């Protein structure tokens, strides 16, 4: 796993980001690649410098979809440029205490083991995120959480599967954030949590990669779209990546 050249080509080189990349350039099942310049993923954007925002602009990004909780957003301290549209979608839904009792305090929220249960219990949350992404103002759209790992990874999985991205490439995109564990930890002045998360997955009979692979294999896109009650307009925009694809592969 891991095509270094491919990942370097997709890296969003922005001052203040270490985990940003274009979802474009990944192989699809029909032999084409995912469109570039449409959707980007990253960690929290609050650390982007003035020069970094110019790099964001030069990349064609005009909107940001923030997947964090309200309390997390309140920790931001940097001003953002006037040309940027920011859309807030709380993906977690912590008010659903019954659901989170099984995934929060035990650390499973930091693994892909919670993806399918979350999509099943609260499809409207991810559905709102997808709708915000595909209906954002014209231009590239960047979506993020805090570390750009799991909430961001869940949404990236939906976007990539919707256009028939090769499954190995979807896995590799998720694992790229894992591979960046040391640099992400250094940037946030924390210890690299990846070894701990790997051990947690091992205790549940799998690995970090295995948990995501299993999630991807079992994910039913059509069932999710129905449960989230996404409109026909949303679905068309999703399957064409905002009109960037003329022959969609739902």
C-alpha positions, 0 to 999 in steps of 0.5 A, a space after each residue: 500500500 502507499 504510492 508515494 508519488 501519487 500522494 505527493 501529487 495530491 498533497 495540498 501544499 499550504 502553510 499551516 497544513 500537514 494533512 491536506 490533499 486533493 481527492 482528485 487523481 485516484 484511479 476509478 473502476 473505469 480506468 479514469 481518475 477522480 476529478 482534481 480540484 473538486 473536493 479536498 480534505 485536511 485537518 483543522 484549518 485554523 493554523 493556516 497562515 496568511 500565505 497559506 490562505 493565498 495558497 488555498 485560493 490559488 488551489 481554487 478552493 472557495 468553500 470549507 465544510 467544517 465537520 466539528 462540534 460547536 465546542 471545537 469550533 469555539 477554540 479557533 482564533 484566526 480570522 479567515 479571508 472574506 472570499 471564503 464561505 464556511 459551512 458548519 455541519 456537526 457530524 458527531 451528534 453527541 446529543 445521541 448519548 445512547 449511541 456514543 456510550 459505546 464509542 466515546 470513552 473507550 476510544 473507538 471514536 478514533 477508529 473506523 470501527 464506529 463508521 458503519 454504526 454511526 451511519 446507521 444510527 444517524 444517517 442524517 448527520 453524514 447526509 447533511 455533510 454530503 449535501 453541504 459539500 455537493 451544494 457549496 458555492 462554485 469552486 473547490 470545497 475543503 472539508 475537515 474535522 480536527 485531525 483530518 482522520 476519522 470524521 473527515 475519513 468517513 466523509 471521504 469514503 462516501 465521496 470516493 465510493 460514489 464515483 466508483 473509485 478503486 477500493 484500494 485507492 480509497 483505503 490508501 487515502 485513509 491510510 495516508 493520514 495514518 502514515 502522517 501520524 508523526 508529523 501530525 503529532 509534531 504539529 499539534 504538540 502531542 504524542 502520535 496516537 497511531 500506536 495506541 489506536 492500532 493496539 485498540 483495534 488489535 484488542 477488537 480483533 483487527 487493525 487500523 487498516 483492517 477496520 477501515 477495509 471491513 467498513 468499506 466492504 460492508 458500506 451500502 451507499 444506496 442504503 445510506 443515501 435512502 436513509 439520509 433522505 438525500 434529494 435527487 438533486 443531491 444525488 446527481 451532484 454527488 454521483 457527478 462530483 458537482 458536474 465534474 464527471 459526465 458519465 457517473 458510476 453510482 
